[in-house]
């Protein structure tokens, strides 16, 4: 098993982890109802995906 020969400094460790950022989800407009949705998912507002109704949504 590999064992470190020297202690890794805080700066070196933090530089490596500097790219572990969280990103906001990419959103697109639904072509059917213009609501913001995640791409390649069924629209939660109207239930459409790729121009056809995939899920029946109750309008209550």
C-alpha positions in Angstrom: 0.0 0.0 0.0 1.3 3.4 -0.9 2.2 5.6 2.1 3.1 9.3 1.7 6.7 10.0 2.4 6.1 13.7 3.4 3.2 15.6 4.9 1.1 17.3 2.3 0.8 21.0 3.0 -2.6 22.7 3.4 -1.9 24.9 0.4 -1.1 22.0 -1.9 -4.2 20.1 -0.7 -6.5 23.2 -1.1 -5.1 23.9 -4.6 -6.0 20.4 -5.7 -9.6 20.8 -4.4 -10.1 24.3 -5.8 -12.0 22.9 -8.8 -14.6 21.0 -6.7 -17.2 23.7 -7.3 -20.9 23.3 -7.3 -22.7 24.6 -10.4 -26.2 25.9 -10.9 -28.3 23.5 -13.1 -28.5 24.5 -16.8 -32.0 25.5 -17.7 -33.8 25.8 -21.0 -37.2 27.0 -22.0 -39.9 24.4 -22.7 -41.0 24.8 -26.3 -44.6 24.0 -25.3 -45.2 26.2 -22.3 -42.0 28.3 -22.1 -41.3 27.2 -18.5 -37.7 26.8 -17.4 -36.8 23.1 -17.3 -33.7 20.9 -17.1 -32.7 19.7 -20.6 -33.6 16.2 -21.7 -36.3 15.8 -19.0 -40.1 15.9 -19.1 -41.4 19.4 -18.4 -42.9 19.4 -14.9 -45.4 22.2 -15.9 -47.0 20.7 -19.0 -45.7 17.1 -19.1 -44.4 17.4 -22.7 -41.1 15.9 -24.0 -39.9 16.2 -27.6 -43.2 17.7 -28.8 -45.5 15.0 -27.4 -47.2 14.5 -24.1 -45.2 12.1 -22.0 -46.9 12.5 -18.7 -50.5 13.6 -17.9 -50.4 16.7 -15.6 -53.4 17.6 -13.5 -54.2 21.3 -13.7 -55.6 21.9 -10.2 
